[in-house]
Amino acid sequence: MNMTVEAKRKNSGVEEGRREFSFSSRDFNVLRGLVKALTGIDLHEGKSDMVYGRLTRRLRELNLSSFKEYATLLNADIEGEEVRNFVNSMTTNLTAFFREPHHFEHLKNRVLPHLMKVNAASRRIRIWSAGCSSGEEPYSIAMCVAETMPPGWDVKILATDMDSNMIDTGSKGVYKEERIAGIENNRLHRWFVNGTGSNQGMVRVKPELRDMITFKCLNLMDEWPIKGPLDVLFCRNVIIYFDAETKKTLIDRYFDLLASHGTLFVGHSETLFGVTERADLVGQSIYEKL
Ligand SMILES: C[S@@+](CC[C@H](N)C(=O)[O-])C[C@H]1O[C@@H](n2cnc3c(N)ncnc32)[C@H](O)[C@@H]1O
């Protein structure tokens, strides 16, 4: 999802100048605590306007008159439907096909050829895109796999996100044409189908790619129904939202799950320096398990 669309959708309650509902620092702190407990996302003071903007729509839809009432409602049924809406409103889903292209070049030119050798007996490769947003990341991975691997290999990609709206979008594999603007022509023709009639202006990824991916709603703070070992893990632009301790715990869990010499891709502004000593930096924000 791109920033403009996301900002419009999620911040649709922002009214410049004056506020429709009062929003005290206590209100912010209560909601901030809830976000942290539910998702690991650590919102700093500067995010108060963002939280206000994203949640006013929820208050209106629920016909509530204050943030205090909203927090009470959330706390009254912590596994309820509204908690899901709350969590979905708090996530930042910015993503793109082939975002940080050097990661996909490394995957195609280094990681997959290496796996073809070391996994030659099992002919099996397992990949996880953790925090996959609306699916562009796992579909980019799937294109690399389909373009590189010979037939006869069992390659599966698990794509998870805590935001159920994003998992719905990813599962459908249907995107606005503008989302594929940066993809080279031969790839476009090979992997996408243009919509016609009422789907004019949309594209759909081809079933060959779709079938390689399992989309699932999963909160990284919860138990993971994943056995491992995993060969490749993408967790990009996700840990940036977590505090140091949450980040450390998560990264440790990733390395427990990765096969020896498995590869972890993180976002361009994320580093494992000071977080773990279980991996070598082998490329720009690319780590290999020791
Ligand atoms: C900025 S997007 C990154 C998408 C993609 N990985 C990329 O780099 O293009 C971050 C995603 O992480 C997800 N996320 C944040 N906290 C999460 C958590 N605790 N469990 C699962 N997903 C989470 C958000 O819902 C969001 O879709």
The ligand as an SDF file (V2000), in Angstrom:
LIG
                    3D

 27 29  0  0  0  0  0  0  0  0999 V2000
    5.7590   -0.9220    6.9140 C   0  0  0  0  0  0  0  0  0  0  0  0
    4.9930   -2.4740    6.6670 S   0  0  0  0  0  0  0  0  0  0  0  0
    6.2870   -3.3970    5.9140 C   0  0  0  0  0  0  0  0  0  0  0  0
    5.7850   -4.2730    4.7890 C   0  0  0  0  0  0  0  0  0  0  0  0
    6.8740   -5.0470    4.0520 C   0  0  0  0  0  0  0  0  0  0  0  0
    7.5670   -5.9390    4.9230 N   0  0  0  0  0  0  0  0  0  0  0  0
    7.8310   -4.1070    3.3820 C   0  0  0  0  0  0  0  0  0  0  0  0
    8.9270   -3.8650    3.8870 O   0  0  0  0  0  0  0  0  0  0  0  0
    7.4960   -3.5640    2.3150 O   0  0  0  0  0  0  0  0  0  0  0  0
    4.9860   -3.1290    8.3410 C   0  0  0  0  0  0  0  0  0  0  0  0
    3.9640   -4.2410    8.5390 C   0  0  0  0  0  0  0  0  0  0  0  0
    4.2540   -4.8890    9.7850 O   0  0  0  0  0  0  0  0  0  0  0  0
    3.0300   -5.2730   10.3600 C   0  0  0  0  0  0  0  0  0  0  0  0
    3.2060   -5.4650   11.8050 N   0  0  0  0  0  0  0  0  0  0  0  0
    3.5420   -4.5420   12.7330 C   0  0  0  0  0  0  0  0  0  0  0  0
    3.5640   -5.1070   13.9430 N   0  0  0  0  0  0  0  0  0  0  0  0
    3.2470   -6.4130   13.7810 C   0  0  0  0  0  0  0  0  0  0  0  0
    3.1030   -7.5230   14.6710 C   0  0  0  0  0  0  0  0  0  0  0  0
    3.2720   -7.3930   15.9770 N   0  0  0  0  0  0  0  0  0  0  0  0
    2.7730   -8.7180   14.1460 N   0  0  0  0  0  0  0  0  0  0  0  0
    2.5860   -8.8580   12.8150 C   0  0  0  0  0  0  0  0  0  0  0  0
    2.6900   -7.8560   11.9260 N   0  0  0  0  0  0  0  0  0  0  0  0
    3.0180   -6.6420   12.4100 C   0  0  0  0  0  0  0  0  0  0  0  0
    2.0820   -4.1400   10.0150 C   0  0  0  0  0  0  0  0  0  0  0  0
    0.7340   -4.5490   10.0540 O   0  0  0  0  0  0  0  0  0  0  0  0
    2.5360   -3.7370    8.6220 C   0  0  0  0  0  0  0  0  0  0  0  0
    1.7520   -4.3010    7.6080 O   0  0  0  0  0  0  0  0  0  0  0  0
  1  2  1  0
  2  3  1  0
  2 10  1  0
  3  4  1  0
  4  5  1  0
  5  6  1  0
  5  7  1  0
  7  8  2  0
  7  9  1  0
 10 11  1  0
 11 12  1  0
 11 26  1  0
 12 13  1  0
 13 14  1  0
 13 24  1  0
 14 15  1  0
 14 23  1  0
 15 16  2  0
 16 17  1  0
 17 18  1  0
 17 23  2  0
 18 19  1  0
 18 20  2  0
 20 21  1  0
 21 22  2  0
 22 23  1  0
 24 25  1  0
 24 26  1  0
 26 27  1  0
M  CHG  2   2   1   9  -1
M  END
$$$$
